[in-house]
Amino acid sequence: MSQYQSKVDVAMSGASGSVSSNAKTINSAFSGMITSAQKASKAQKKAADDVAKAIGGEAAAALEEEAGKEETTRNKEMRR
């Protein structure tokens, strides 16, 4: 029985290294996706603010308010 336990331990430790490596790769990929989404969200907000600045007045205020709400929503979704 201990012979089988040893084989299981060896197999698990081998798989453990591979799983750990895969987990790091997956984590890195998701981190990259989140960073990319955050940059895109900021760029979208900046673009809306630039348009608002160009048009001015009440329309600008409404656009800036809505863009702020959308950015907040996007950021909440990214944190999930």
C-alpha positions in Angstrom: 0.0 0.0 0.0 2.8 2.4 0.8 4.2 1.8 -2.6 1.0 3.1 -4.2 1.0 6.0 -1.9 4.5 6.9 -3.0 3.5 6.7 -6.6 0.5 8.9 -5.9 2.7 11.4 -4.0 5.2 11.6 -6.9 2.4 12.0 -9.5 0.7 14.7 -7.4 3.9 16.6 -6.9 4.6 16.4 -10.6 1.1 17.6 -11.5 1.3 20.2 -8.8 4.3 21.9 -10.5 2.5 21.9 -13.8 -0.8 23.1 -12.3 1.1 25.9 -10.5 2.7 27.0 -13.7 -0.6 26.9 -15.5 -2.3 28.9 -12.7 0.4 31.6 -13.0 0.0 31.8 -16.7 -3.8 32.1 -16.4 -3.5 34.7 -13.7 -1.1 36.7 -15.8 -3.4 36.5 -18.8 -6.4 37.7 -16.8 -4.3 40.5 -15.2 -3.4 41.6 -18.7 -7.0 41.6 -19.8 -8.1 43.7 -16.8 -5.3 46.2 -17.4 -6.3 46.4 -21.1 -9.9 46.9 -20.1 -9.0 49.6 -17.6 -7.0 51.5 -20.2 -9.8 51.3 -22.7 -12.3 52.6 -20.1 -10.1 55.5 -19.3 -9.6 56.3 -23.0 -13.4 56.1 -23.6 -14.0 58.5 -20.7 -11.3 60.9 -21.9 -12.8 60.9 -25.4 -16.2 61.7 -24.0 -14.8 64.5 -21.9 -13.0 65.9 -25.0 -16.2 65.9 -27.0 -18.0 67.5 -24.0 -15.3 70.2 -23.8 -15.7 70.9 -27.5 -19.5 71.3 -27.5 -19.8 73.1 -24.1 -23.0 74.1 -22.4 -25.7 71.9 -20.9 -25.0 69.2 -23.4 -21.4 69.0 -22.2 -22.5 68.6 -18.6 -25.0 65.9 -19.5 -22.4 64.0 -21.6 -19.8 64.3 -18.8 -22.3 63.0 -16.2 -23.3 60.0 -18.4 -19.7 59.2 -19.3 -18.8 59.2 -15.6 -21.7 56.9 -14.7 -20.6 54.5 -17.5 -17.0 54.5 -16.4 -18.1 53.7 -12.8 -20.2 50.8 -14.1 -17.4 49.5 -16.2 -15.0 49.7 -13.2 -17.4 47.8 -11.0 -17.8 45.1 -13.6 -14.0 44.7 -13.9 -13.7 44.2 -10.1 -16.1 41.3 -10.1 
